Amino acid sequence: MSAIYIAAIAICSVFAQWLAWVAKVPAILFLLLTGLLLGPVSGVLDPDKLLGDLLFPVVSLSVAIILFEGSLTLHFRELKGIGKVVRNLCSIGMLTTFVIITACAIYVLELDWPVAAVLGAVLVVTGPTVIAPMLNAMRPTKDIDRILRWEGIVIDPIGALFAVLVFEAVSLVDQDGVFSHTLMALLSTLGVGLSVGIVSGWFTSYIIRKEWLPFELHKFGILALVLMSFTLSNHLSHESGLLAVTIFGIWLANQDDLEIDAVLEFKEDLSMILISSLFILLAARLKLEELMMLDSGIFWFLAIVLFVARPLSIAVSTFNSDIPLKSRLMLAWIAPRGIVAAAVGSVFALSMAQSGHPDAAKIVPLIFTVIIVTVILQSLTATPLARLLGVRQPSPNTLLIIGANHVARAIACGLKEQNIDVYLSDPAWENCKMARMDGLPCYYGNPQSEHAERYLPLTSLHSVLALSPNRHHNALGVQYFSHLLDEQSVYSLKSSTNHAKANKDSATFLSRQILFGDTGNYAKLSSLMAKGGKVSATRLSEEFSWEQYLEINKEAIPLFIISEQKKEDDPLSVRPFTSEEEKLPQQGDKILALQPPKMSILKDPASKESSIGEKLSS
């Protein structure tokens, strides 16, 4: 029967993630609902009975992997460029939140101070997986978007590390009331965690650089080392394992000459599996009597978390900064808690319950209550509040180009010259480097990854152009962004004439918009550019119509129509030519096209239009 339950949890996890994907909301909502339905509501799933003595080790190891994956994204060099406000939020702002929530838990909820301190430490963490979907929907101004995204990225590992340290401190105080002994025990725990984490990071870096570990074993080998580091550290010093794996991840993330992109991608996938299953298990462990045990003080506690702790944290962090008041008000409202708070808090609650803390059973219900209220309430109100305060971007106006090859760069430069915002993405570093040398912003990596959600300007994306020579990369991009935006905003370029039928008949490309007409494909564009072809713009006028343009520029490949008349609901004035182009260019429009190196211009001494066309085309 246990196998059936485990398989059912996996199926339910996938279904919950799918529902979140369809509804375009944080997955944590459906995972939480699934866990509650399976656990306290129906009584079908009992994690304690299902896993028995393995429950605590499974949860602990899962949290260790989640924290390790989060710490792999913490690069010290990036901390220098995130701005003073984000640094303040992850330091003095975090401490402000901790003090206020801890004091509230002691005096309002009347919890024991060790439990209150752990609760306050856990609830300082927000999380990018919850904030990213919310920001994509509300589309705030760039300063708000940048601050909230980076806060979620940075405070994830830092906040979790802080929570681990607070938990270790209160656990040691509880064991021995003598201050000197407690301090020595804490230093010992910190020393073991730091030492194991650093040694593990150094050893992993060394064997990868020496190529003692083959590439195909990097993912599995590092996962095994993470689990070993966690258990070894806990064996040497109680509850120091989470600190060790966090330091381990930070060490690897800051080795500039270490190639760990494949490891990070693998850990993202593994973390999704663990987060989905773990969150259902944790939610299923909630008991209705534990939820009912929360008296009316919970409402005051939530009010202080929402309307006191976060606003004061923002006030302290933005003091003496140039952030406008309306932006500060928006920042003061957005602080949803996520899976890291639930996972770390659950581990601490299990450990404190085993140590005999009477209020330890209240930690998980309180954390889940805060998660439910912050995610639902802020998701529903973020967009209306941003619109009311006037801090919402008017409308997306950036073209994302999948691919930074020479064809994509030439097209992007042509669009940029016409004042069209473009952003490129490519998994090949050489292409990204060339794009940046051309002054084009470029994301290095897979645009469909979780990492890309943190760095790509998703809130300002209007359309996506898949211009990679690899049709499979184009297919993945089309499928992903067609859901994120809409099908009419995503276009793909055929790789070659030979692959045209495969692209057209593929289920992935079915009903998608094919770029640059039936004759346009990557191979042809690349060939023309190799011969000296250039991307240039030509304006149509009363004297020089679209028909005349086609007559004169027979060998050119029209790429885009750039209109001077912008619509209120669509401020972007550019639309690409497609294989099913219905609306023809009008007078005053510009035609951005790839011109061959030597155009065959039909000259007629009596034709005024020919001379105009030649002049404009050149």
N, C-alpha and C positions, 0 to 999 in steps of 0.2 A: 504493500500500500504506500510506503514512503516514496517509492519511485514514481507512483502516479501523482502524488502531491507535488513532488519537485518538478515533474514535467508540466503539471497544471500551472504552477507558479511561473514557469518560463513562458507558457502560452499567454497567460494573463498579462505578463510584463510586456510582451510584444504588442498585444492588443491595446494596452493602455498607452504605450508609446505611439501606436498608430492613430489612436483617437486624438492624442495631443497634436500629432502632425496634421491631421485633417482640420482640427479646430484652430490650429496656429496659436496654441496657448502653452505655457510651461507644462512639461510632462508630469511634473510633480503633483499636479492636481488630480489627474486620472490615476496615477499610481497610488496616491493616498486614498482616493475613493475606492479603488479596487481592494486595497488592504483592509479598509474598514468593512466593506461588504463581505469579504471572505472571513474576517476575524470576528470582531465584536457584534456585528449585525446578524450574520447567519450562523456563526459558530462552526463553519466548515473547516477552517484552517486554524490549527493551534501550533504555532512555531515551537513552543517549549516541549510539547509532546512529540512533534515531528523530529526535531533535532536532538532533544534531550541535552546531555552534557556537551554536545558539540555546538550548541547555539552560541555560547560566548566566544569560543575560538573562531567560528565562522564569521561572526559579526566583526570581531577584532581584526582578523586578517583582511576582510573586505574593506574595512575603514582604512587600514594601513595602505592598501593598494590605491584607494581613492585619494588619500592625502599625498602619496608619492606622485601620482599622476598630476595633481594640482601643483605640487612644488616644482615639477618639470617645466612649468610655464613661467617661473619667477626668475627673470634675468636681471641681475644687478644693473647692467648698463641701461636697461629700459627704465629703471627707477629714476634715473637722472632726467629723463625727458617727459615724465608724466605730470609734472607741474607740482607746485607747492600745495595746492588744495588736496590732491590725492594723497600726497605724503602725509599731510596733516590728518586726513581721514583715517589712514591706516596706522596712526600713532596716537596723537593726543585725542583725536576724535574717537578712536576705538576705546581708549582708556576712559573717556567721558561716558560713553555708552555703557561700559562695564560697571562703572561706579554707580550710575543711576539705576540700572536694572537690578544690580545686586542689592542696593539699599531698598529698592521697592519690594523685592522678593522677601527681604527680612521684615520690613515694617508693615507692608500691606498684606502679603501672603503668609507672613509669620513662619517662614521656613527657617530651619537651622542655618547658621551662617555658612558652613562649608557647602551645603547644597545650594544655597543662594549664590555663593561665589562661582560655583561651577556653572549654574544656570546663566548668570550674567556673562561669564566668559564665552560660553557656547553661542549666545545670541548676538555677539558682535559680528558674526560672519554672515555675509549676504550670499553672494555666489553668482557667477556669470551665467550659469545654465538657466537661472530663473530670470535674471535681469535682461538678457539678450532678447528673448521673445517679446518682453514688455516694451523695450525700446524700439524694436522693429515696428511695433504697432503704433506707438505714440509719436514717433519721429520728432524728438525734441531738437532744439538748436544744438550746434556742434559742441559748445562748451559743456552743456548738460550731458549730452551723449558721451563725450570723451571722459568726463569725470566719473559717471556712473559705471561705464564699462571697465575702466581701469581700476576703480575701487573694487569691483567684483573680482577682477583678475588677481589683484595684489593681496586683498584682504583674505582671500580664500586660504592660501597657505600660512600667511602671517597670523591671521585670526585663529586658525586651527592650532598652530604652534603655541600661541598665547593661551588657548584653552587647555592644552596639554600641560603647560607649565603651572597654570592655576590649579588644575586638578591634582597634579603631583604635590604641590605645596600644601593644599588642604588635606590631602590624604596623609602626608607625613606629620602634619600638625595633630591630626586626630590620633595617630599612633603614639606619639610621644609629646607630652606637653612642655618639655624643656626646650627653650628656644635654641640654645646652642646645638643640642642634638638634632633638632629639627632642621636647622640651617645646614648642618653638616650632611644630613641625609639628603636634603634637596640638592646641595652642591654635588653630592655623589651621583644622584640620579641624572642631573644635568650633564655631569662629566661623562657618564657612561653613554647616554643618548648621543651627545655630540661626538664622542670618540668613535662609537660604532658607526654613526652616520658618515663621518669624514673618512674613516678607514674603508668603509664599503664603497664610497664614492671614488676614492683614490684607486682602490684595487680594480674596480670596474673600468675606470678610465684607462688604467695601465694595460689591462689585458685586451681591451679593444684597440688601443693604439699599437700594441705589439702584434695584433692580429692572431693572438692565441685562441680567441673565440671566433669561429667562422661567422660570417654575416648572417647566415640562416639561423644561427642559434642566439643572436643578440636579444631578440624579444623574450624567448623562453629563459635564457640565461639570466637576464636582468630581473625577470619576474621571480625566479628562484632565489636570487641574491636578496631581493627585497623581503621576501618571506623569511629567509634565514636571518637577515639583519634584525627584523622585527622580533622574532622569537629569541634570538641570542641576547639582544638588548634587554628584553623583558626578563630573561633568565638571570642576567647579571644584576639588574636593578629593576624592581617592580614598577610596571607602567611607564617605562622609558622607551618602549618600542616605537610608539607613534612619533616621538621626537627624533628617533634615529632615522626612520624612513623619510621624514620630512627633510632633514639635513642631507640625506642621501640624494634625494631628488634635486634639491637646490644646488648641490655640488655638481651633479651631471649637467644641469641646465646652464651652468656658467663656465663650462669648458668649451671655449670658442672653436677649438680644433677637433671637437668630437662630433661625429655625425650620428645623431640619435633621432632623426625625424621619423624613421620607420618604427622605432621604439615608442615614440610619443603617440603615433597614430594607433599602434597596437594597444597602448595603455588607454587611449580614449575609447576604443571599442570595448575593451575589457571593463573599463569603468562604467560604461553604459549598461553592460550586462549586470554588473554587480549592483549598481545604483538601483536599477529597475527591480531586481529580485529582492535586494536588501530592504528597499523602502516598503515593498508589499509585506515582507516579513515583520518589519518593525511596526507598521500600522496595524497588522493583524494581531500583534501582541497587546495592543491597547484593550483595556477592559472597560465596559460601560460603567462599571462602578467607579473606576478610576477617573473617568471623564465627569461623572456626576459628583465626584469628590471635590471638584473645583467649585468653590462657593462663589458668592457675588464679588469677592475680592479680585477674581480674574478679570472682571470688566475694568476695574481701576488699574490693574496691572497692564492690560492691553492699552488703555488710554495713555498711560505714562510711557510705554514703549513707543507708541505711535506719535504722540503729541508733545512729549517732553524730551525723551532720550535722543531721538533722531534730530529734532530741531536744534537742541543745544549742541549736539555733535557737529552739525553743519555750521552753526554760529561760531563755534570755536575754530573750526577748520578753515572757514572762509574769512576770518577776521583780518582786516587790513589787506584784503585782496580786491581785485577789480571785477569780481563776479557781480552782475546786476542783482538787485533785490528780487526781481521776479524769478530769476534763475535759482537763487538761494531758496526761495519758497518751494520751487519744484523739487530741488534736491532734498529738502527737508521732509518731503512726503514719500519719496521712493526709497525703500530699504527692505525688500522682501527677503525672508529667510529661506534657505534651500536645503538640499540634501546633506551638505556637510554638517550643518547644525544638527540635523536629525540623527545622522549616523554617529558622529562623535559624541553627542549627548547620550545616545542609547548605550554606547560602550561604557561611558562614565556611570550611567545609572545602574547598569548591571553590576559593575565593580563595587559601587558604593552600597548597593543592596546586599551584596555578599559580605560587606564589612559591617553591616548592621545599622546603617543610617536610617532612621525612621521616615524621613521625608524623601528618600531616594526614589520611591515609587511615583512621586509627583513630577519628577524632572521630564520624563518623556511626554506625558499628557500636556504639560505646559508648553514644551517646545513645539509639539504638533499643533496646539491651539494657536500659537504665534504664527507658525507657518501658514496655516489655513487662512487666518484673518489677513495677514499681510499680503499673501499672494492674491487672494480673491479680491479683497477690497482695493488694493492698489492697481491690480490689472484692470478692474472695471472703471476706476476713476482717473487713471493717469492721463489718458487721451483727452477727456473733457476738461480736466484741470489745465493741461498744457495749452489747450485751445483758449481757455478763459484767460490765462495769464499772458497769452501771446508769445509763448516760447516754443511753438511748434513750427517746424519747417513748412513753408507754404506748399511745396510739392517736390517730389524727387526729381532731380535734374542731372544725374550722373549715369553715364554709360559704362557698364562693366564689360570688359573684353577678356574672354577666356583665351589665353595665349598671348605671349609677348615675343613671338617670332618676328622676322623682318617684315612680313606682310601685315601682321597686327600692329606693329610699331608705326609703319608708314601710314596706315589708315588712322591710327590714333593721333599721330602728328597732324594729319590733315584736318581731323575734327577739332583738335585743340586750336589750330590756327583760325577756326571759325567760332572760337569762344564756346566750344562745347566741352563740358567737363567729362573727362574720361578717367578710368581706373583699370589697370591691367592686372592679370594674374597668371602665373606660370610656375610649374614645379621645377623648371630648369633654371638654375642660378645664373648661368651665362645670359639667358634671355632677359631675366630681370635686371641684371647689371646693365645691359645695353639699353633697356628701356629707361632706366634711371639716368643714364648718361644723356639720353635725349630729353630729359626733363619731364618724363612721364611717371606718375605714381604707379607702383607695381607691388603686388603682394606675392611673396615668394612662398609657394606651397599649393596645396589642393584647395580650390575655392569652395568645395563642398564639406570641408572638415570642420570640426568643432573649433579648432584653432582659428580658422578663417572667420568664424562668427564674431570673434573678439577683435579682429583687426581690419576686416573689410568694412567700408562705409555702407552697410546694408540699409540704413535708414534713408539714405539719399539716392538709392538705386532706382532709376527709371526703367532701363532696359538692359538686357544682357545679350551680347554678341559672342557666339562661340566660333572663334577663328583659329582654333588649333588644327594643325595638319593631321592629328590623330582623331579619327572620327569617333572612337570610343570615349575619349576625353570630352569631346563635344556632346556626345549622347548623355553622359553623366551630368554635365553642366545643364543641359536642356531640361532633363528630368527634374533635377533639384530646384532650379530657379523658376521653372514653370509653376511649381507649387508655391514657392515663396512669394513670387510676384503674381503673375498670371500668364496664361499661355500666349496671349497676344503681345506680351512684352519681351519674349525670348525668341531669338533667331539663331540659326545655325548655318554655317558654310559647308558646302559639300567639299570633300577632300580632293576628289578628282572626277573626271568624266566616267572612269571605270567604276567608281564607287557611287555614282549618282543613283543608280537603280537600287543599290543596297540601302542607301540612306533614305530614299523615298519610300521603299516598301517596309522599312524597319518599323516595328511597333513603337519604338522610342521616338522616331522622327515623324510618325504618322500625325497629320494635322498640324505639325509645327510649321513655322515660317522659314523657308529656305532663302538664304541671303543671295542678293545680287543676280537674281534671275536664273533662267535655265542654263545660260552659258557661263555663269560665274562659278568658279570653284577655286580651291586653294592652289592647285597645280598651275592653273592658267594665270592667276594673279602673281604667283611666285615667278613664273617664267617671264612675264612682262616686266616685272621689277628688276629681274636679273639682267634684262636687256637695256635697262635705263628708264623704264616707265616711272612716272611720277603721279602722285595724287594731287589734284588741283581742283579749284572751284570755278564755275562759270555761272554768271547771273543771266537769267532769262529776262527778256524785256518785250515791249510791244513790237520792236523791230527784229527781235531775235527770239523766235518761238521754240517750243520743245521739238516740233517737227524739223525745224531748221537745224537745231542742235544735233539731232540724230543723223541728219543728212551729212553734216560736216564732220562729226566725230564718229564715224562708222566703226573704227577699231577700238574706241574707248569703252571701258566697262563702267557704267554708272553705278555708284555706290550708295549715295544718300541724296535725299531732297531736303534742303535747308530752307525753311520758310521764315519770312520776316513777321508774319502774323501769328502771334501766340494766342492759344486758347486759355481761358481761365482755369479749366480743369486739367490742362496739359501744357505747362509752361515751356516744355522742351520743344524746340522748333525743328527737330531733325527726325526723319524717319527713313529707314533703309529701303532700298529697292528689294523686292522679293519676287519669287517666281510667279506669284499671283497678284501682281501690282494692279490695282483697279483705278486709284485716283492718280491722274496724270499731273505732272508738275505744271504750275501756273505762272503767269507773268509775275516777276519779282522774286521768284524762288531761285535759289542757287543749286546747281548740280555739282555735287562732289563726286569726281570720277577718277579712275585710274587711266591716265592718258599714256598711249604708247610713246616710245622715244621719238619717233618721227611721224607726226600725224599727216595723213593724206587729206589735205584741205582742197575742196573743190573751188577753185577760183573762177569767178565770172566777172569780167570787167564791168559788166552792166549791173551786177548784183551788189546792192548796198549791204544786204544781210551777210554776205560771205565775208566781207572785210570786217564787219562788226564781230562776227563769230570768231574769226581768226584772232582779232585783237583780244577779245574776252578770254578765249581759250588759252592764249599764251600768258 
